[in-house]
Amino acid sequence: MEQTHSHFISHFHLRASEFACKATSYISSASIVAARGSLYSKKELLDSLKPVSKWSRRFMWAAVAHAFIATALGLLLAIALVASPSLSAVEIATIIRIPSAGFVELAALFAFFAMYIVVGVLGALVSSLFYHHVEVVKGKMYRGGAKTLAWFHLVLMNVGIAGATWTMIYAGYLGGVELWPISQGGLGWSIEQVAEQVVTQFVPIVGLMLILTGIGILAGGIGFIITYRKK
């Protein structure tokens, strides 16, 4: 009888200890939520609990938009070359006649197209991962000055890289057409004339857009450091 009573008391103490541990855990969780609620608004707190942050979503959609535009441009170029064999023949003849023209067109069209994919598409995707890590994994939200820097990052980087690459792609296309013989619808210009009268007109615009891109990326990096080091 005494043994049964002793076993019952031991079992009771064990259950009481488990209940006390769970209660302490619940109280700690409630304290954390209350503390976070005092620092952030209800909407911000709910946003921070979502699996994807709002800034991560914005950069993700920017990457999708850039990828769609790059795909559309690539398809249009391919369709133009396939649907118009004479266009391809004129391009090849021009490059054979003026080898340096091939370098100009490749640099303007394909190099800047590749830059658009790397910075526009992949850069926006990588930025999305950084914002997801800060806001979701670390639970630190962009507020105040860091939020302003994030807007600079989003707008300047995406507008800047699109403006720089599209402008140079257009300049390469325009310069290539003006190198064509007059009989083929071109102006029959030399590579020097194209460089002087076409390409140089677009260089300041491209430079300005690249500066805006750099400022946007720098603003994003500063905002990331500020938010990441926040306690």
C-alpha positions as CSV (number, residue, x, y, z in Angstrom):
1,M,0.0,0.0,0.0
2,E,2.8,2.4,1.0
3,Q,4.6,1.4,-2.2
4,T,1.5,2.3,-4.3
5,H,1.1,5.6,-2.5
6,S,4.8,6.5,-3.1
7,H,4.5,5.6,-6.8
8,F,1.4,7.8,-7.1
9,I,3.2,10.8,-5.5
10,S,6.2,10.4,-7.7
11,H,4.0,10.2,-10.8
12,F,2.2,13.3,-9.6
13,H,5.4,15.3,-9.1
14,L,6.6,14.2,-12.6
15,R,3.4,15.5,-14.3
16,A,3.6,18.7,-12.3
17,S,7.1,19.3,-13.4
18,E,6.1,18.7,-17.1
19,F,3.2,21.1,-16.7
20,A,5.5,23.8,-15.2
21,C,8.0,23.5,-18.0
22,K,5.2,23.9,-20.7
23,A,3.7,26.9,-18.9
24,T,7.2,28.5,-18.7
25,S,7.6,27.9,-22.5
26,Y,4.2,29.4,-23.3
27,I,4.9,32.5,-21.1
28,S,8.3,33.0,-22.8
29,S,6.7,32.8,-26.2
30,A,4.0,35.2,-25.2
31,S,6.6,37.6,-23.9
32,I,8.5,37.4,-27.2
33,V,5.4,38.2,-29.2
34,A,4.5,41.0,-26.8
35,A,8.0,42.5,-27.1
36,R,7.9,42.3,-30.9
37,G,4.4,43.8,-30.8
38,S,5.7,46.7,-28.9
39,L,8.4,47.4,-31.5
40,Y,6.3,46.8,-34.7
41,S,2.7,47.5,-35.7
42,K,0.3,44.6,-36.0
43,K,0.5,44.7,-39.8
44,E,4.3,44.7,-39.8
45,L,4.3,41.8,-37.3
46,L,1.9,39.8,-39.5
47,D,4.0,40.5,-42.5
48,S,7.1,39.3,-40.7
49,L,5.5,36.0,-40.1
50,K,4.8,35.3,-43.8
51,P,7.0,32.8,-45.6
52,V,8.1,35.4,-48.2
53,S,8.9,39.0,-47.3
54,K,7.3,41.8,-49.3
55,W,10.7,43.1,-50.4
56,S,11.6,39.6,-51.6
57,R,8.4,39.4,-53.6
58,R,9.1,42.8,-55.2
59,F,12.5,41.8,-56.4
60,M,11.2,38.4,-57.5
61,W,8.6,40.0,-59.7
62,A,11.3,42.4,-61.1
63,A,13.4,39.4,-62.0
64,V,10.3,37.8,-63.7
65,A,9.7,41.0,-65.7
66,H,13.3,41.2,-66.8
67,A,13.3,37.5,-67.8
68,F,10.1,38.0,-69.8
69,I,11.5,41.0,-71.7
70,A,14.8,39.3,-72.4
71,T,13.0,36.3,-73.8
72,A,10.8,38.5,-75.9
73,L,13.8,40.4,-77.3
74,G,15.6,37.1,-78.0
75,L,12.6,35.6,-79.8
76,L,12.1,38.8,-81.9
77,L,15.7,38.7,-83.0
78,A,15.6,35.0,-83.9
79,I,12.3,35.5,-85.8
80,A,13.7,38.4,-87.7
81,L,16.8,36.5,-88.8
82,V,14.8,33.3,-89.7
83,A,11.9,35.1,-91.4
84,S,14.2,37.4,-93.4
85,P,17.1,35.6,-95.0
86,S,18.1,38.7,-96.9
87,L,18.6,40.5,-93.6
88,S,21.0,37.8,-92.4
89,A,22.8,38.0,-95.8
90,V,23.2,41.7,-95.6
91,E,24.6,41.5,-92.0
92,I,27.1,38.8,-93.0
93,A,28.2,40.7,-96.1
94,T,28.6,43.9,-94.0
95,I,30.8,42.0,-91.4
96,I,32.9,40.5,-94.2
97,R,33.3,43.9,-95.8
98,I,34.0,45.7,-92.5
99,P,35.3,43.2,-89.9
100,S,35.3,45.9,-87.2
101,A,31.6,46.3,-87.7
102,G,31.1,42.7,-86.4
103,F,32.9,43.6,-83.2
104,V,30.7,46.7,-82.7
105,E,27.5,44.9,-83.2
106,L,28.5,41.9,-81.1
107,A,29.7,44.2,-78.3
108,A,26.5,46.4,-78.4
109,L,23.9,43.7,-79.0
110,F,25.1,40.5,-77.3
111,A,27.4,41.9,-74.6
112,F,24.8,44.3,-73.3
113,F,22.1,41.7,-73.7
114,A,24.2,39.4,-71.5
115,M,24.7,42.2,-69.0
116,Y,20.9,42.7,-68.9
117,I,20.4,39.0,-68.1
118,V,23.2,38.9,-65.4
119,V,22.3,42.2,-63.6
120,G,18.6,42.5,-64.5
121,V,17.4,38.9,-64.0
122,L,20.1,37.2,-61.8
123,G,20.8,40.3,-59.8
124,A,17.2,40.8,-58.9
125,L,16.9,37.1,-58.0
126,V,19.9,37.3,-55.7
127,S,18.6,40.5,-54.1
128,S,15.3,38.7,-53.5
129,L,17.2,36.0,-51.6
130,F,19.0,38.6,-49.4
131,Y,15.7,40.3,-48.5
132,H,14.1,36.9,-47.7
133,H,17.0,36.0,-45.4
134,V,16.8,39.3,-43.5
135,E,13.1,39.6,-43.1
136,V,12.0,35.9,-42.8
137,V,15.0,34.0,-41.6
138,K,16.4,36.7,-39.3
139,G,13.1,38.3,-38.5
140,K,14.4,41.8,-39.0
141,M,12.1,44.2,-40.9
142,Y,13.1,47.1,-43.1
143,R,12.0,50.3,-41.4
144,G,12.9,54.0,-41.6
145,G,16.0,54.9,-43.5
146,A,16.7,51.2,-44.4
147,K,13.2,51.1,-46.1
148,T,14.0,54.2,-48.1
149,L,17.3,52.6,-49.2
150,A,15.5,49.4,-50.2
151,W,13.2,51.5,-52.5
152,F,16.3,53.2,-54.0
153,H,17.7,49.7,-54.6
154,L,14.5,48.4,-56.3
155,V,13.9,51.4,-58.5
156,L,17.4,52.6,-59.4
157,M,18.9,49.2,-60.1
158,N,16.1,47.9,-62.3
159,V,15.5,51.1,-64.2
160,G,19.2,51.8,-64.5
161,I,20.2,48.5,-65.9
162,A,17.2,48.4,-68.3
163,G,17.9,51.9,-69.5
164,A,21.7,51.2,-70.1
165,T,21.3,47.9,-71.9
166,W,18.3,48.8,-74.0
167,T,19.9,52.0,-75.1
168,M,23.1,50.3,-76.1
169,I,21.3,47.5,-77.9
170,Y,19.4,50.0,-79.9
171,A,22.6,51.9,-80.6
172,G,24.2,48.7,-81.9
173,Y,21.2,47.9,-84.1
174,L,21.1,51.5,-85.5
175,G,24.8,51.5,-86.2
176,G,24.6,48.2,-87.9
177,V,21.8,49.3,-90.2
178,E,23.7,52.5,-91.1
179,L,26.7,50.4,-92.1
180,W,24.6,48.6,-94.7
181,P,25.2,49.6,-98.4
182,I,22.8,52.2,-99.8
183,S,21.4,49.5,-102.2
184,Q,20.3,47.5,-99.2
185,G,18.5,50.3,-97.4
186,G,21.5,51.5,-95.3
187,L,23.6,54.7,-95.5
188,G,26.9,53.0,-96.5
189,W,28.7,54.7,-93.6
190,S,32.2,53.7,-92.4
191,I,32.8,52.4,-88.9
192,E,34.3,55.7,-87.9
193,Q,31.2,57.6,-89.0
194,V,29.0,55.2,-87.1
195,A,31.2,55.6,-83.9
196,E,31.2,59.3,-84.2
197,Q,27.7,60.1,-85.2
198,V,25.7,57.3,-83.6
199,V,27.4,55.5,-80.8
200,T,28.9,58.6,-79.1
201,Q,25.4,60.1,-78.8
202,F,24.2,57.3,-76.6
203,V,27.4,57.0,-74.4
204,P,26.3,59.7,-71.9
205,I,22.9,58.1,-71.5
206,V,24.4,54.7,-71.0
207,G,26.9,56.1,-68.5
208,L,24.2,57.9,-66.5
209,M,22.1,54.7,-66.4
210,L,25.0,52.7,-65.2
211,I,25.7,55.2,-62.5
212,L,22.1,55.0,-61.3
213,T,22.4,51.2,-61.3
214,G,25.5,51.4,-59.1
215,I,23.8,53.8,-56.7
216,G,20.9,51.5,-56.4
217,I,23.0,48.5,-55.7
218,L,25.1,50.5,-53.1
219,A,21.9,51.7,-51.4
220,G,20.6,48.1,-51.2
221,G,23.9,47.0,-49.6
222,I,23.9,49.8,-47.0
223,G,20.2,49.0,-46.2
224,F,21.0,45.3,-45.8
225,I,23.9,46.1,-43.4
226,I,21.8,48.5,-41.3
227,T,18.9,46.0,-41.0
228,Y,21.0,43.0,-40.5
229,R,22.9,44.6,-37.6
230,K,19.7,45.7,-35.9
231,K,19.1,44.2,-32.5
